Amino acid sequence: MTELNLYTWCSQRELQYCPQHFVVVDTIITLESKQWILEKLTSRFCLVEVPNYNNPEFDNPWKFGYFPAFENPLEATYFQLIWN
């Protein structure tokens, strides 16, 4: 049985804009990594669209990518260590 993360269900953690003080990491977001953010981290975050993203490692016909940005720099570092 999985416990509910109250920060995920009772608060607005994912913002639709990126404040200047948020830390953007250079690891592209995936469905699995976004779910990990929701389950394991507690601070606010947003997704930043980067146009003309062209990395041969990913099959990306739209030529853009989304990267997470975190309010807490420690969580940005933790995400980077796990998903890079």
N, C-alpha and C positions, 0 to 999 in steps of 0.2 A: 504494500500500500504506500503510495506517494503522499507526502504531506504537501499541503498548499503553501505557497509562498505568499504571505499576506501583502508584501510590497507589490507583488505582481497584480493581485486581484483587487486591492483596496486603494490604489493610488494611480495617478497618471505619471508613469515613469518615462514613457517614450514621447518625446517632444516632436512637434512637426517642424520646428526651426532649430537652428544651431546657435546658441548664445556664444559670444566671443570667448568666454572663459572656458569653454569645453575643449577637451583634448581629443584631437582626431588621430586615430591609429591608422597605420598603412596596411592593414590586413582587410581584404575584401570580406564583406558579410555574406554568410550563407544561411539557409534556413536552420541548419543545425546550430550554428554559432549564435544566431539570434535567440533561439530557444534557450541556449546555455546562458546567455545574458539575462534573460527573464527569470530563469530558475536559480542562478548562482550569485548574481550581483544584486545590489540594493539601491544604488544611486540612479539619478536620471541619466538618460542617454538619448541620442538621436541618430539618424542615419543621414549621411552627407553624400549627395550625388556628385560624382566626379565625371564630367563629360570627357569624351575622347579617351576613355580608359581602354587600353589595348594591351593585354597581357596574353601571350601565347599559351600560358598555363591553363587558362580558362577559355572554354568555347563561348564567346560573348558576341553574338551577331549585332547587338544594339550599340556596341562601342561606348558603354558607360558602365560605371560600377558604383556601388554603394559601400561606404566605409562607416563604421561606427565612431561616434564621438561621445566621450564620457565627461560628466561633471566632476567626478572624483578621479584625479590623476593616478591614484593607486589602482583603481579598477581598470583604467586604461592599460596600465602596465601588466596587470594580471591577465587581462584578455589577450594582450600581445604575446605573453609567454605561453599561454595555452594554445592559441590558434595560429601562431606563426610557424 
